[in-house]
Amino acid sequence: MQAFIFMKKYLLYIFIFLSTQLFSQTVTDSLHYNITTDNGLSLGHLKVMQNKVDEIIETNVTSQTKIKLFVTVDLTYHLYSIYKDKHLIHSLVSVFLNKRLHSKTKVDRIGNTYQIFKNGQKANLDRAVIYSGSLLYFKEPIGLTQIFSEFDGLIKSIDQIGAHQYRITNPINGKTSIYHYQDGILQQIIIHHKLLTVKIERLE
């Protein structure tokens, strides 16, 4: 039954997006990034595709990385989101570890509430979401102090730490990532992990 409800909602989202394309012009943008360690070792790549039709924004983010530490870790990340009238209405994040599903987070807007399903656990968010991780690439978070993470299903803080530079902090574990922008477009992300620092840099 849950699978049927999910498929029904998913088809509705697709119908909304495709139906608007019949009467409106679609604007499609893409960005490509390299993923490396802080000393330049290549780890993989990231691609972002965004389609805009009137007040609907559809974003796909896909990354593939391979990290060799004690063992080889092959990681694939996919984020899909839909915004309508400047509000997030649906997102789905899937992470595959060595080609097996590792985690899955689904978010749906139901009225003024969001239902969040992360690895089978359900939670609710009773507030509007107007900016989230999928928008970071094409829209600089000017004047914002919070962001919704589709992957974690929670609100994180944003602090401007310099000209067009921002720090995002996870309230659960305190981990931070730094975002650099130019002309409103994300140029670089620096992610600090315990074992290594990862850089995601835009390809021209």
C-alpha positions, 0 to 999 in steps of 0.5 A: 500500500505504501509503495502504491501511495508513493508511486501515485504521489511521484506520478503526480509530481511528474505530471505537474512538471510535464504539463507546464512544459506544454504551455511554458518555456523550460530553462535548463542549466547545468554545472559540473564539479571535480571532487578531490582531496585537499592535496589534489587527489582525484576522488570523483565528480558531481553534476547538477541539472536544473529545469525551471518552468514558471514557478516550478524548479526541478533539480537533480544532483548526482555525484560519484566518488571512490575513496581508498583508505583502509578499503576502497569505498565506492559512493554514489549520491543522488538528490532530486527535488521539486520546488513550486511557488518558492516552496519545496514540495518533494525531495528524494535522496538516495546513497549507494555504498559499493553499489548497494543502497546505504540510505534513503530520505524522502520528503513530501509537503502535506499542507503546511507540514513536511513528512520526512522518511529517513531509512524507514523512520518518520518525522514531521517538520512544521515550518516552510522550506524555501531554501535547501541543499538542492538550491545551493548550486544556482542560488547564493544564500544571501541574507539567509541564516538557515537551510534545510538538508534533504539528506539529513531531514533537518535544519542547519545554520548558515553563517556568512564568513566573508565576501560570498563565503558561507559556513553551514553547520550540522547541529547534531555533530557540529561538522561544517562545510564552506561554500564559495560563490561567484556571480551567484553560482557555487564555485567551491565546497570544502568539507571537513571530515575526520580522516580527510578534507574534501574539495568540490570545485566547479569546472568551467 
